[in-house]
Amino acid sequence: MAKTSVVARSKKTPKFSTRIVRRCFRCGRKRGYMRDFDLCRICFREFANRGMVPGVKKSSW
């Protein structure tokens, strides 16, 4: 979990557009972020395994 101050700072609009930091809405992680789902890879995997992400299922072949 990211500190609340870091999450609050990332929500503030930056001076330049290249400084935008996208974070997971659940845990605040910035690395491994998926824009389509607004989640980091860890939270995405947990949600997908529980079936909480519509249209996503675990692959097997």
PyMOL Python script that loads the backbone (N, CA, C, O; Angstrom):
from pymol import cmd

cmd.read_pdbstr("""\
ATOM      1  N   MET A   1       0.832  -1.180   0.000  1.00  0.00           N
ATOM      2  CA  MET A   1       0.000   0.000   0.000  1.00  0.00           C
ATOM      3  C   MET A   1       0.883   1.252   0.000  1.00  0.00           C
ATOM      4  O   MET A   1       1.832   1.368   0.776  1.00  0.00           O
ATOM      5  N   ALA A   2       0.547   2.165  -0.877  1.00  0.00           N
ATOM      6  CA  ALA A   2       1.254   3.434  -0.937  1.00  0.00           C
ATOM      7  C   ALA A   2       0.778   4.344   0.179  1.00  0.00           C
ATOM      8  O   ALA A   2      -0.358   4.243   0.641  1.00  0.00           O
ATOM      9  N   LYS A   3       1.665   5.235   0.607  1.00  0.00           N
ATOM     10  CA  LYS A   3       1.288   6.188   1.646  1.00  0.00           C
ATOM     11  C   LYS A   3       0.185   7.106   1.125  1.00  0.00           C
ATOM     12  O   LYS A   3       0.123   7.406  -0.067  1.00  0.00           O
ATOM     13  N   THR A   4      -0.664   7.539   2.016  1.00  0.00           N
ATOM     14  CA  THR A   4      -1.779   8.395   1.608  1.00  0.00           C
ATOM     15  C   THR A   4      -1.298   9.715   1.039  1.00  0.00           C
ATOM     16  O   THR A   4      -1.945  10.281   0.158  1.00  0.00           O
ATOM     17  N   SER A   5      -0.156  10.220   1.535  1.00  0.00           N
ATOM     18  CA  SER A   5       0.363  11.477   1.008  1.00  0.00           C
ATOM     19  C   SER A   5       0.832  11.326  -0.436  1.00  0.00           C
ATOM     20  O   SER A   5       0.684  12.250  -1.236  1.00  0.00           O
ATOM     21  N   VAL A   6       1.395  10.169  -0.773  1.00  0.00           N
ATOM     22  CA  VAL A   6       1.865   9.915  -2.139  1.00  0.00           C
ATOM     23  C   VAL A   6       0.672   9.784  -3.089  1.00  0.00           C
ATOM     24  O   VAL A   6       0.706  10.291  -4.211  1.00  0.00           O
ATOM     25  N   VAL A   7      -0.367   9.110  -2.639  1.00  0.00           N
ATOM     26  CA  VAL A   7      -1.574   8.955  -3.449  1.00  0.00           C
ATOM     27  C   VAL A   7      -2.242  10.303  -3.662  1.00  0.00           C
ATOM     28  O   VAL A   7      -2.699  10.602  -4.765  1.00  0.00           O
ATOM     29  N   ALA A   8      -2.304  11.119  -2.615  1.00  0.00           N
ATOM     30  CA  ALA A   8      -2.904  12.449  -2.729  1.00  0.00           C
ATOM     31  C   ALA A   8      -2.112  13.321  -3.690  1.00  0.00           C
ATOM     32  O   ALA A   8      -2.696  14.092  -4.452  1.00  0.00           O
ATOM     33  N   ARG A   9      -0.786  13.208  -3.664  1.00  0.00           N
ATOM     34  CA  ARG A   9       0.059  13.989  -4.571  1.00  0.00           C
ATOM     35  C   ARG A   9      -0.154  13.580  -6.019  1.00  0.00           C
ATOM     36  O   ARG A   9      -0.112  14.426  -6.911  1.00  0.00           O
ATOM     37  N   SER A  10      -0.379  12.301  -6.264  1.00  0.00           N
ATOM     38  CA  SER A  10      -0.574  11.825  -7.639  1.00  0.00           C
ATOM     39  C   SER A  10      -1.938  12.247  -8.195  1.00  0.00           C
ATOM     40  O   SER A  10      -2.099  12.346  -9.411  1.00  0.00           O
ATOM     41  N   LYS A  11      -2.909  12.493  -7.331  1.00  0.00           N
ATOM     42  CA  LYS A  11      -4.229  12.924  -7.784  1.00  0.00           C
ATOM     43  C   LYS A  11      -4.252  14.395  -8.180  1.00  0.00           C
ATOM     44  O   LYS A  11      -5.134  14.833  -8.919  1.00  0.00           O
ATOM     45  N   LYS A  12      -3.270  15.162  -7.680  1.00  0.00           N
ATOM     46  CA  LYS A  12      -3.185  16.583  -8.006  1.00  0.00           C
ATOM     47  C   LYS A  12      -2.754  16.747  -9.462  1.00  0.00           C
ATOM     48  O   LYS A  12      -1.914  15.986  -9.943  1.00  0.00           O
ATOM     49  N   THR A  13      -3.311  17.720 -10.163  1.00  0.00           N
ATOM     50  CA  THR A  13      -2.927  17.918 -11.562  1.00  0.00           C
ATOM     51  C   THR A  13      -1.508  18.468 -11.630  1.00  0.00           C
ATOM     52  O   THR A  13      -1.190  19.453 -10.965  1.00  0.00           O
ATOM     53  N   PRO A  14      -0.652  17.834 -12.433  1.00  0.00           N
ATOM     54  CA  PRO A  14       0.749  18.249 -12.494  1.00  0.00           C
ATOM     55  C   PRO A  14       0.940  19.497 -13.360  1.00  0.00           C
ATOM     56  O   PRO A  14       0.063  19.888 -14.130  1.00  0.00           O
ATOM     57  N   LYS A  15       2.104  20.099 -13.205  1.00  0.00           N
ATOM     58  CA  LYS A  15       2.455  21.293 -13.977  1.00  0.00           C
ATOM     59  C   LYS A  15       2.597  20.954 -15.456  1.00  0.00           C
ATOM     60  O   LYS A  15       2.197  21.735 -16.320  1.00  0.00           O
ATOM     61  N   PHE A  16       3.167  19.789 -15.743  1.00  0.00           N
ATOM     62  CA  PHE A  16       3.355  19.330 -17.120  1.00  0.00           C
ATOM     63  C   PHE A  16       2.660  17.987 -17.310  1.00  0.00           C
ATOM     64  O   PHE A  16       2.604  17.174 -16.387  1.00  0.00           O
ATOM     65  N   SER A  17       2.133  17.760 -18.504  1.00  0.00           N
ATOM     66  CA  SER A  17       1.348  16.542 -18.749  1.00  0.00           C
ATOM     67  C   SER A  17       2.186  15.270 -18.671  1.00  0.00           C
ATOM     68  O   SER A  17       1.638  14.198 -18.415  1.00  0.00           O
ATOM     69  N   THR A  18       3.489  15.357 -18.883  1.00  0.00           N
ATOM     70  CA  THR A  18       4.332  14.160 -18.838  1.00  0.00           C
ATOM     71  C   THR A  18       4.586  13.678 -17.413  1.00  0.00           C
ATOM     72  O   THR A  18       5.111  12.583 -17.209  1.00  0.00           O
ATOM     73  N   ARG A  19       4.219  14.484 -16.440  1.00  0.00           N
ATOM     74  CA  ARG A  19       4.441  14.105 -15.043  1.00  0.00           C
ATOM     75  C   ARG A  19       3.272  13.336 -14.438  1.00  0.00           C
ATOM     76  O   ARG A  19       3.284  13.050 -13.240  1.00  0.00           O
ATOM     77  N   ILE A  20       2.276  12.998 -15.227  1.00  0.00           N
ATOM     78  CA  ILE A  20       1.116  12.272 -14.713  1.00  0.00           C
ATOM     79  C   ILE A  20       1.562  10.896 -14.219  1.00  0.00           C
ATOM     80  O   ILE A  20       2.253  10.167 -14.931  1.00  0.00           O
ATOM     81  N   VAL A  21       1.167  10.552 -13.014  1.00  0.00           N
ATOM     82  CA  VAL A  21       1.469   9.241 -12.448  1.00  0.00           C
ATOM     83  C   VAL A  21       0.152   8.527 -12.237  1.00  0.00           C
ATOM     84  O   VAL A  21      -0.660   8.941 -11.409  1.00  0.00           O
ATOM     85  N   ARG A  22      -0.059   7.467 -12.975  1.00  0.00           N
ATOM     86  CA  ARG A  22      -1.293   6.702 -12.823  1.00  0.00           C
ATOM     87  C   ARG A  22      -1.070   5.626 -11.772  1.00  0.00           C
ATOM     88  O   ARG A  22      -0.070   4.909 -11.805  1.00  0.00           O
ATOM     89  N   ARG A  23      -2.004   5.520 -10.843  1.00  0.00           N
ATOM     90  CA  ARG A  23      -1.878   4.561  -9.751  1.00  0.00           C
ATOM     91  C   ARG A  23      -3.111   3.677  -9.657  1.00  0.00           C
ATOM     92  O   ARG A  23      -4.206   4.061 -10.068  1.00  0.00           O
ATOM     93  N   CYS A  24      -2.913   2.505  -9.118  1.00  0.00           N
ATOM     94  CA  CYS A  24      -4.002   1.565  -8.863  1.00  0.00           C
ATOM     95  C   CYS A  24      -4.974   2.200  -7.872  1.00  0.00           C
ATOM     96  O   CYS A  24      -4.550   2.726  -6.843  1.00  0.00           O
ATOM     97  N   PHE A  25      -6.271   2.155  -8.170  1.00  0.00           N
ATOM     98  CA  PHE A  25      -7.236   2.793  -7.281  1.00  0.00           C
ATOM     99  C   PHE A  25      -7.392   2.020  -5.980  1.00  0.00           C
ATOM    100  O   PHE A  25      -7.857   2.574  -4.984  1.00  0.00           O
ATOM    101  N   ARG A  26      -7.011   0.758  -5.977  1.00  0.00           N
ATOM    102  CA  ARG A  26      -7.203  -0.082  -4.797  1.00  0.00           C
ATOM    103  C   ARG A  26      -6.043   0.032  -3.812  1.00  0.00           C
ATOM    104  O   ARG A  26      -6.262   0.247  -2.620  1.00  0.00           O
ATOM    105  N   CYS A  27      -4.806  -0.111  -4.302  1.00  0.00           N
ATOM    106  CA  CYS A  27      -3.658  -0.132  -3.393  1.00  0.00           C
ATOM    107  C   CYS A  27      -2.714   1.049  -3.570  1.00  0.00           C
ATOM    108  O   CYS A  27      -1.896   1.313  -2.690  1.00  0.00           O
ATOM    109  N   GLY A  28      -2.808   1.767  -4.687  1.00  0.00           N
ATOM    110  CA  GLY A  28      -1.955   2.926  -4.904  1.00  0.00           C
ATOM    111  C   GLY A  28      -0.638   2.616  -5.578  1.00  0.00           C
ATOM    112  O   GLY A  28       0.212   3.499  -5.696  1.00  0.00           O
ATOM    113  N   ARG A  29      -0.445   1.390  -6.023  1.00  0.00           N
ATOM    114  CA  ARG A  29       0.806   1.001  -6.672  1.00  0.00           C
ATOM    115  C   ARG A  29       0.917   1.677  -8.034  1.00  0.00           C
ATOM    116  O   ARG A  29      -0.075   1.790  -8.754  1.00  0.00           O
ATOM    117  N   LYS A  30       2.136   2.134  -8.396  1.00  0.00           N
ATOM    118  CA  LYS A  30       2.308   2.820  -9.673  1.00  0.00           C
ATOM    119  C   LYS A  30       2.965   1.947 -10.726  1.00  0.00           C
ATOM    120  O   LYS A  30       2.827   2.222 -11.918  1.00  0.00           O
ATOM    121  N   ARG A  31       3.668   0.914 -10.328  1.00  0.00           N
ATOM    122  CA  ARG A  31       4.333   0.041 -11.293  1.00  0.00           C
ATOM    123  C   ARG A  31       3.435  -1.144 -11.623  1.00  0.00           C
ATOM    124  O   ARG A  31       2.736  -1.662 -10.752  1.00  0.00           O
ATOM    125  N   GLY A  32       3.456  -1.571 -12.879  1.00  0.00           N
ATOM    126  CA  GLY A  32       2.619  -2.681 -13.304  1.00  0.00           C
ATOM    127  C   GLY A  32       1.167  -2.287 -13.412  1.00  0.00           C
ATOM    128  O   GLY A  32       0.282  -3.097 -13.134  1.00  0.00           O
ATOM    129  N   TYR A  33       0.903  -1.049 -13.812  1.00  0.00           N
ATOM    130  CA  TYR A  33      -0.444  -0.504 -13.881  1.00  0.00           C
ATOM    131  C   TYR A  33      -1.081  -0.809 -15.236  1.00  0.00           C
ATOM    132  O   TYR A  33      -0.436  -0.665 -16.275  1.00  0.00           O
ATOM    133  N   MET A  34      -2.334  -1.226 -15.223  1.00  0.00           N
ATOM    134  CA  MET A  34      -3.081  -1.488 -16.461  1.00  0.00           C
ATOM    135  C   MET A  34      -4.159  -0.424 -16.600  1.00  0.00           C
ATOM    136  O   MET A  34      -5.070  -0.330 -15.777  1.00  0.00           O
ATOM    137  N   ARG A  35      -4.041   0.381 -17.659  1.00  0.00           N
ATOM    138  CA  ARG A  35      -4.977   1.478 -17.868  1.00  0.00           C
ATOM    139  C   ARG A  35      -6.402   1.008 -18.104  1.00  0.00           C
ATOM    140  O   ARG A  35      -7.352   1.636 -17.636  1.00  0.00           O
ATOM    141  N   ASP A  36      -6.554  -0.095 -18.829  1.00  0.00           N
ATOM    142  CA  ASP A  36      -7.894  -0.583 -19.177  1.00  0.00           C
ATOM    143  C   ASP A  36      -8.737  -0.874 -17.941  1.00  0.00           C
ATOM    144  O   ASP A  36      -9.957  -0.706 -17.964  1.00  0.00           O
ATOM    145  N   PHE A  37      -8.098  -1.307 -16.874  1.00  0.00           N
ATOM    146  CA  PHE A  37      -8.830  -1.725 -15.683  1.00  0.00           C
ATOM    147  C   PHE A  37      -8.596  -0.810 -14.480  1.00  0.00           C
ATOM    148  O   PHE A  37      -9.251  -0.974 -13.450  1.00  0.00           O
ATOM    149  N   ASP A  38      -7.674   0.150 -14.591  1.00  0.00           N
ATOM    150  CA  ASP A  38      -7.329   1.068 -13.508  1.00  0.00           C
ATOM    151  C   ASP A  38      -6.812   0.309 -12.286  1.00  0.00           C
ATOM    152  O   ASP A  38      -7.040   0.716 -11.147  1.00  0.00           O
ATOM    153  N   LEU A  39      -6.104  -0.811 -12.541  1.00  0.00           N
ATOM    154  CA  LEU A  39      -5.577  -1.655 -11.477  1.00  0.00           C
ATOM    155  C   LEU A  39      -4.113  -1.997 -11.743  1.00  0.00           C
ATOM    156  O   LEU A  39      -3.657  -1.965 -12.886  1.00  0.00           O
ATOM    157  N   CYS A  40      -3.384  -2.323 -10.680  1.00  0.00           N
ATOM    158  CA  CYS A  40      -2.040  -2.859 -10.860  1.00  0.00           C
ATOM    159  C   CYS A  40      -2.164  -4.353 -11.159  1.00  0.00           C
ATOM    160  O   CYS A  40      -3.243  -4.932 -11.033  1.00  0.00           O
ATOM    161  N   ARG A  41      -1.064  -4.963 -11.551  1.00  0.00           N
ATOM    162  CA  ARG A  41      -1.098  -6.367 -11.952  1.00  0.00           C
ATOM    163  C   ARG A  41      -1.493  -7.298 -10.815  1.00  0.00           C
ATOM    164  O   ARG A  41      -2.123  -8.328 -11.053  1.00  0.00           O
ATOM    165  N   ILE A  42      -1.138  -6.957  -9.603  1.00  0.00           N
ATOM    166  CA  ILE A  42      -1.436  -7.812  -8.448  1.00  0.00           C
ATOM    167  C   ILE A  42      -2.928  -7.775  -8.128  1.00  0.00           C
ATOM    168  O   ILE A  42      -3.560  -8.814  -7.940  1.00  0.00           O
ATOM    169  N   CYS A  43      -3.479  -6.565  -8.070  1.00  0.00           N
ATOM    170  CA  CYS A  43      -4.917  -6.421  -7.783  1.00  0.00           C
ATOM    171  C   CYS A  43      -5.748  -6.974  -8.930  1.00  0.00           C
ATOM    172  O   CYS A  43      -6.814  -7.548  -8.708  1.00  0.00           O
ATOM    173  N   PHE A  44      -5.257  -6.801 -10.169  1.00  0.00           N
ATOM    174  CA  PHE A  44      -5.965  -7.345 -11.324  1.00  0.00           C
ATOM    175  C   PHE A  44      -6.071  -8.859 -11.223  1.00  0.00           C
ATOM    176  O   PHE A  44      -7.126  -9.434 -11.489  1.00  0.00           O
ATOM    177  N   ARG A  45      -4.986  -9.493 -10.844  1.00  0.00           N
ATOM    178  CA  ARG A  45      -4.985 -10.961 -10.731  1.00  0.00           C
ATOM    179  C   ARG A  45      -5.948 -11.430  -9.644  1.00  0.00           C
ATOM    180  O   ARG A  45      -6.674 -12.406  -9.833  1.00  0.00           O
ATOM    181  N   GLU A  46      -5.954 -10.737  -8.506  1.00  0.00           N
ATOM    182  CA  GLU A  46      -6.869 -11.096  -7.422  1.00  0.00           C
ATOM    183  C   GLU A  46      -8.326 -10.938  -7.861  1.00  0.00           C
ATOM    184  O   GLU A  46      -9.151 -11.820  -7.621  1.00  0.00           O
ATOM    185  N   PHE A  47      -8.638  -9.808  -8.505  1.00  0.00           N
ATOM    186  CA  PHE A  47     -10.002  -9.561  -8.965  1.00  0.00           C
ATOM    187  C   PHE A  47     -10.420 -10.566 -10.026  1.00  0.00           C
ATOM    188  O   PHE A  47     -11.549 -11.057 -10.011  1.00  0.00           O
ATOM    189  N   ALA A  48      -9.507 -10.875 -10.954  1.00  0.00           N
ATOM    190  CA  ALA A  48      -9.831 -11.807 -12.038  1.00  0.00           C
ATOM    191  C   ALA A  48     -10.070 -13.214 -11.500  1.00  0.00           C
ATOM    192  O   ALA A  48     -10.970 -13.908 -11.973  1.00  0.00           O
ATOM    193  N   ASN A  49      -9.287 -13.641 -10.529  1.00  0.00           N
ATOM    194  CA  ASN A  49      -9.467 -14.971  -9.949  1.00  0.00           C
ATOM    195  C   ASN A  49     -10.789 -15.082  -9.194  1.00  0.00           C
ATOM    196  O   ASN A  49     -11.377 -16.162  -9.138  1.00  0.00           O
ATOM    197  N   ARG A  50     -11.256 -13.993  -8.619  1.00  0.00           N
ATOM    198  CA  ARG A  50     -12.543 -13.985  -7.929  1.00  0.00           C
ATOM    199  C   ARG A  50     -13.712 -13.821  -8.890  1.00  0.00           C
ATOM    200  O   ARG A  50     -14.866 -14.013  -8.508  1.00  0.00           O
ATOM    201  N   GLY A  51     -13.411 -13.462 -10.148  1.00  0.00           N
ATOM    202  CA  GLY A  51     -14.466 -13.251 -11.132  1.00  0.00           C
ATOM    203  C   GLY A  51     -15.101 -11.880 -11.047  1.00  0.00           C
ATOM    204  O   GLY A  51     -16.245 -11.703 -11.465  1.00  0.00           O
ATOM    205  N   MET A  52     -14.386 -10.913 -10.516  1.00  0.00           N
ATOM    206  CA  MET A  52     -14.928  -9.578 -10.341  1.00  0.00           C
ATOM    207  C   MET A  52     -14.641  -8.653 -11.527  1.00  0.00           C
ATOM    208  O   MET A  52     -15.171  -7.543 -11.588  1.00  0.00           O
ATOM    209  N   VAL A  53     -13.805  -9.104 -12.468  1.00  0.00           N
ATOM    210  CA  VAL A  53     -13.517  -8.319 -13.669  1.00  0.00           C
ATOM    211  C   VAL A  53     -14.322  -8.943 -14.807  1.00  0.00           C
ATOM    212  O   VAL A  53     -14.036 -10.071 -15.207  1.00  0.00           O
ATOM    213  N   PRO A  54     -15.316  -8.237 -15.336  1.00  0.00           N
ATOM    214  CA  PRO A  54     -16.159  -8.829 -16.373  1.00  0.00           C
ATOM    215  C   PRO A  54     -15.399  -9.085 -17.668  1.00  0.00           C
ATOM    216  O   PRO A  54     -14.619  -8.246 -18.117  1.00  0.00           O
ATOM    217  N   GLY A  55     -15.632 -10.238 -18.256  1.00  0.00           N
ATOM    218  CA  GLY A  55     -15.027 -10.589 -19.540  1.00  0.00           C
ATOM    219  C   GLY A  55     -13.626 -11.160 -19.434  1.00  0.00           C
ATOM    220  O   GLY A  55     -12.983 -11.387 -20.459  1.00  0.00           O
ATOM    221  N   VAL A  56     -13.137 -11.397 -18.233  1.00  0.00           N
ATOM    222  CA  VAL A  56     -11.778 -11.926 -18.054  1.00  0.00           C
ATOM    223  C   VAL A  56     -11.877 -13.254 -17.326  1.00  0.00           C
ATOM    224  O   VAL A  56     -12.544 -13.371 -16.298  1.00  0.00           O
ATOM    225  N   LYS A  57     -11.191 -14.263 -17.885  1.00  0.00           N
ATOM    226  CA  LYS A  57     -11.118 -15.545 -17.192  1.00  0.00           C
ATOM    227  C   LYS A  57      -9.722 -16.114 -17.350  1.00  0.00           C
ATOM    228  O   LYS A  57      -8.990 -15.745 -18.268  1.00  0.00           O
ATOM    229  N   LYS A  58      -9.367 -16.993 -16.470  1.00  0.00           N
ATOM    230  CA  LYS A  58      -8.035 -17.574 -16.484  1.00  0.00           C
ATOM    231  C   LYS A  58      -7.879 -18.478 -17.688  1.00  0.00           C
ATOM    232  O   LYS A  58      -8.748 -19.299 -17.986  1.00  0.00           O
ATOM    233  N   SER A  59      -6.765 -18.318 -18.374  1.00  0.00           N
ATOM    234  CA  SER A  59      -6.556 -19.102 -19.582  1.00  0.00           C
ATOM    235  C   SER A  59      -5.945 -20.463 -19.246  1.00  0.00           C
ATOM    236  O   SER A  59      -5.199 -20.602 -18.277  1.00  0.00           O
ATOM    237  N   SER A  60      -6.268 -21.437 -20.045  1.00  0.00           N
ATOM    238  CA  SER A  60      -5.637 -22.758 -19.932  1.00  0.00           C
ATOM    239  C   SER A  60      -5.674 -23.408 -21.300  1.00  0.00           C
ATOM    240  O   SER A  60      -6.675 -23.326 -22.012  1.00  0.00           O
ATOM    241  N   TRP A  61      -4.591 -24.046 -21.659  1.00  0.00           N
ATOM    242  CA  TRP A  61      -4.535 -24.715 -22.963  1.00  0.00           C
ATOM    243  C   TRP A  61      -3.717 -25.961 -22.882  1.00  0.00           C
ATOM    244  O   TRP A  61      -3.556 -26.659 -23.883  1.00  0.00           O
TER     245      TRP A  61
END
""", "prot")
cmd.dss("prot")
cmd.show_as("cartoon", "prot")
cmd.util.cbc("prot")
cmd.orient("prot")
